[in-house]
Amino acid sequence: MIPGRPGSSEGGAGPVLILAAGRLPQGRYLGALAGLGAVGLGVEAVARLAQDPALPEIRRVFWGMARSHSQGMNPARTIALRAGLGQACFASTVNMACGSSLQALIHGAEALALGFEGAILAGGSEAMSDTPHLLLGLRKGLRMGHREVPDVMIQDGLRCPVTGLLMGETVERLAARHGVSRADADAFALASHRKAAAADFRRELLPLPQLAADECVRPGDTLAALAALPPVFGPDGTITAGNASALADGAAAILLAREAFQGDAPVLGRILGWEAAAVDPLDMGEAPVPAVQRLLARHGLAVADINLWELNEAFAAQVLLCARQLCLPLERLNPAGGAVALGHPIGASGARIVVTLLHQLRLRGGGLGVATLGIGGGLGLALLLEADP
């Protein structure tokens, strides 16, 4: 690492430490967590993570939320106050689609690398079950005629305003270009469910009365059942409801600090660096590739140096095409399953994959890990961390 260089966590202030990391069990769409709202989920995650008396006082919050309609102004501040962090805790909300909470984490690491004094909480929440519909034009008056009632989930979450295509439609183009088959995607999806069903999530899950375990996982799935599902984007398509990420509700939070402000809290790991990339919005799904390549090059690392990888499973086909371009070993990729099985609460997913990566590394004795995802509009983020046993 080069001290003080953008994309590195080391400046004159010392390394960025991870002192706590947890997530709520993720609820299926219209399932056990429906009705809590993204703010409510965020409050639950923050309050439960912050209740450990060994942790230092939280002085700033960066919180991801991609669909904040109906959640009030600056939801991060509401979450901080309702979770008991105190009136002096500064908070800001980040909306960058699927990258919202990973970007929030990067904002926190950047602030600490620049010398912020105190502990910073970063994370995100999303309640996809509670996203509203919109009644456009009402302010001017709807005097006569039919009107559409757009779904926020699609209008502000799943459809690219630049290309006009749904995220899945852009991935279908990439799957065809890179030769990812329906059979490949189904096999990857089945593996995701089986890994998630067998995984040990005890270190990362925060207790929640409404839900004890991830609700979307289907341990009894079979290749035959997946093969029977119709393609979503045309008769010859690759993507189905079975090999795409599950709509979900969830929240994840991570506490960061420098050594001078860690108090009595043990160190779980360190953030070593991060990188970003931008590509054609039509190629959104492969944006993790240049982000990862830049991250590894910046730190003088090769793929073989990374112990575990978390690549967000927006679509099974998308993960496969990225893994093939990067030559990622599948046995080190998403070892506890991914969003196909666990669900993809958009604003929370970036932080969720970091939480899972950290704890899965610790279960295996520690080491280096990379968390990465593609973001609507053609963006990619990648973050390098080191986990202690």
N, C-alpha and C positions, 0 to 999 in steps of 0.2 A: 504493500500500500504506500501511496505517496501522501504524507501528511498535508492536510489542508486542501487537497485536490477535490473538485466536485465529483461526487459519486463515491467518495471514501468517507467512512465514518470518523476517521482520525483527523483532528485538527489540533490546535493548541490546547483544547479542552479535554483531551483524552478520549478513549473509546466509548462507544454507546453500549451500555449494558442492558440486557433484558432481565428484569427482576420478577416479573410475573406474566403469565400468558394463559388465557382460558377462553372458552367459548360455551355458549348454551347448546344443549341438544337441539338439532335442527328439526323443525316441524314441517310436515308436508303441506302442500297448498290446500287451504281450507281445512286444516287439521287441528291438532291440539293447541297450537299457538295462535290461531286465527282470533282476531279481536284485540290482541294486546298492542298492536301498532308498533311501528319502528322505534318510536321513542320509548314505549313501554319495555320493549325487548332490550334496548340500550341501557335503560335504568337497571334492569335486572342484572345484566352482565357487569356493568361498572360497579354497582353496589356490592355484588358478591365477590368480585375480584379485589376490590379495595378494602374489604373488611379485615384483611390480614393485618394485625397490629405491627408486624415487623416491617411493613412497607412504608416508605417515606411519604410525606404529604404530597398530594398531586396538585401541581400548580398550573398546569395547562392541559387542555384536551383538544386533540384533533380527531374528528369523528366523520367517518364515511357514511353517506346515505344517498342512494341514487334516485329514489322516488319519494321525496319529502312532502308531496302534496298532502294536505290535511294534517301534517305533523307540527305545524306552527313554525314561527320564524326561528332561524338558527337552531335546529334541533339539538345540536351539540351542547349549547348552553342550558337548554331545558334538562337534558340528560344529566349534566354535571350537577345542577342544583338539586334535582329530584333524587339523585343518587347520594346526596349528602357530602359533596366535595367542597361546599362552602362558597360564599359569594365572591371571594377573592380569586377563585379558579377561572382563568380565562379559557374560553372555548370557541372553536370555529368548526363549521361543517364543510366537508369536501364532497363534491359531486363530480365524479369522473367515471360514471357508468360502472362497469365491472371492476375498474381499478380504484374505486373511491377509497376503500379502507387501506389498500396497500400504499396509495399515495399519501393518505393521512399518516401512516407509519413513517414514510419517508420524510414528510414534513417534520415529524417529531425528531427523527434522527438528525435532520439538517439543523434544527434549532439547537440541539445539544452539541453538535459538532462546531457550531458557531459560538458556543459559550453560554447558552441558557443555563441559569442556575436553578436547579430544582428537578423534580420528577415530572415526566410527561406521560399521559395516557393517550394511546392511539388505538383506533379500532373502527368498528362500523356495525350497523344493524340495518336490516330490511325486513319489512312485513309484506311480502308479496300477496298474501291473502287479503290484505286490507287496502290495496291500492284502489283509488276511486276512479270513477268515470267522470268525464268533463261535459259540460253543457256550454259549448262555445256560442258566442253571439248574444247571450242573454243580457249582457250589460247594455247593449243598444236596443234591446227589445225584440222578441220573437213574435211578430204580429200575425204571421200566417205561414203555413207550410210545414213540411216534415224537416226534422233536424237529426243529424248524427250525434251519438253520444260516445265520443272516443274513449277507449280504454287507456288509462295512463300507462299501464304495464307495456302495452304495445307501442303507443305513440312516443313515450319518453323513455322507453327501456329496450324494446326488442327491434325497433325499426330504425335504420340509419337514415337521418334526415338528408344526408348528402347523396347517397346512392338510391334511396327509396326502397331498399331491400331489407327484409328481415335478416337478423344475424345468421340464422340457419341457411338462408338462401346464399349468402356470401360463402359460407363454409362448403356448401354443395359444389360451388364452382371450384374451390380449392381441392376438394376431395377428388373430383374428376381430373384435375390437372396433375395431381400427385399419385393417382392410381390407388387411392384408398377405397376398398370395396365395402359393400354392405356387410359381408361376412366378417371382414376385419373389424368393423365398428361394433357389430353385435358381440363378437368374442371379447373385445376390450371391455364393453359394458358389463358383460357377465362377470368378468374378472374383477371389475370394480366393486360390484355388489358382494362377491364372495370375500374379497379382501376386507371390505368394510364390516361385513358380518363377523369376521374372525378377529378384527383389530381390537387392541387394548386402548381405549380412549379415557381410562380413568384419570390419568394425570391432567388431561386438558379440559374435561367437562366440568362446568360449573353447575351446582345443584339447582334444579328448577322444579317446583311442585307440579307444574302442569305436564311435564314430560321428562322421563328418566333417560331416554336414549333416542338416537336419531330415528326419525319416523319414516324416512323415505326408503330405507334399505330393504331390499327384497331378497332375503337369503335363499328363497326357494325358486328363484328364476331359473329358466333353462334356455338353451340356445333355440330350441323349438318354439318356445313361447315368444322369444324376441323376434325370431324369423317370421312369425305369423302377423306381426304388427305392420300396418301399411306405412309406406313412406309419407312424410309430411309435405314435401316440396316437389311432387310429381311422381309418376309411376316408376321411374327408373332411379329415383333418388336413394341416397345413402342414409339420410337422417330419419329416425323414427322417434316416437315418444319413449322408446325403450333404451336408445343409445344416445339420447341428449340429456343434458343436466335436468334434474327435477326442480320444478318451481318449489320454493321453500321459504320459510321464515327463520331468521336466526340473528345472532349477534356474537361478536368476538372482540376481545380487548387485550392489549399488551402494554405493560408498564415499562418505561425506559428511564434511564438516568445515567449520569456519569459517576465514577467511583466516589467523588467527594460528597455526593448527595444520595448514596444508596442506603444510608442508615444501617439497620441491622438485617436488611434483606439479603438472602443469598443470591448469587448470580446464576441464572439459568443458561445464559449464553451472551453472545455479542453480535451486533450488526456490523458487518465488515464493509459493506458497500452496496451500491444500487446503480441501476442504469435504466435508461428509457430509450424507446425507438418509435419512429412514426413511419407508416407505410401507406400505400393506397388504401382508402377505406374498403374497397372491394376485397383486399387481402388481409383484413383484420385478423383472421384466424391464425396467420403465420407471423404476426408481429412479435410474439415472444422470441422468435429465432434471432433476429438481429439484436434484440435487447440482451439475450443471454450471451451471444457472441461478444458483444462489447464488454459485458460484465467480466467474462472470463479473461479477455485480453487485457483489460485494465489491471487485473490483479495477477496476471501471469499464471493463470490456471488453465488446466485442460479438463475436459469432461470427466476423465478418469479420476481426477482429484476430488470430485464431489461425491460425498457418501450417499446422499439422498436428494431426490428432486421432487418438488411439488409443482406440477403444471396443471392449472385449473381446468377441470373437465367440463368446459362449456358444452362441447360435443365430443363424443368419442373419436370421430373422424378427425377433428381438429387436433386433438392430443397426438394422435398417431402421425399425422403429417409433420407436426413440429418435432416429435421425437425422432422421426426418420431423418429429417434434415440436420438435426443436431447430433445424431448417432447416440442417443441416450439409451443406456441399458435398461430394459423394461423391468428388471428385477429391482432396480433402485428408484423406479418412478412410481409415485403415489402408492407407497406400500400399504397404506390403510384405506385404499379406495379413494374416490374423489367425488366431484359434484354429481356425476351420473348416478351415484348411489346415495350420497349424503345430502344432496340438494345444493342449489346455487342461489342463496339469498343475495342478490346482486351487490348491495352496498356493504355486506359483511364478508364476502368471499375472499377478498385480498388478505384481510387479517386472519380469516379462518385457515387459509392454507399455510400461513406463517406459524400460527399456533400449532397446527398439526405437524408441520415439518420439525419444529423445535422439539416437541415431545416425542415424536417418533425417533429422532436422532438420539435423544437422551436415553430412550429405552434400549438403544443399540450401542450404548457406550460413548455417544457424542460424535463430533466431527463436523464437517462442512456440509451445508445444504443450500440449495437455490430454490426460491419460490418465484414463479413467473406466471403471467397471464396475458391474454389478448383482450383488448378493450375496443368496444364499438367506436367507429370513426377511424380505425386504423392505427391504434396505439398499442405499445407493449411495455411492460414493466418487468424488471427482474431484480431480486434482492438476494444478497449473499449473507449468510449468517453462520456462526459457529456455535454449536451447542455443547455444553458441559454434560458429563454423565449424570 
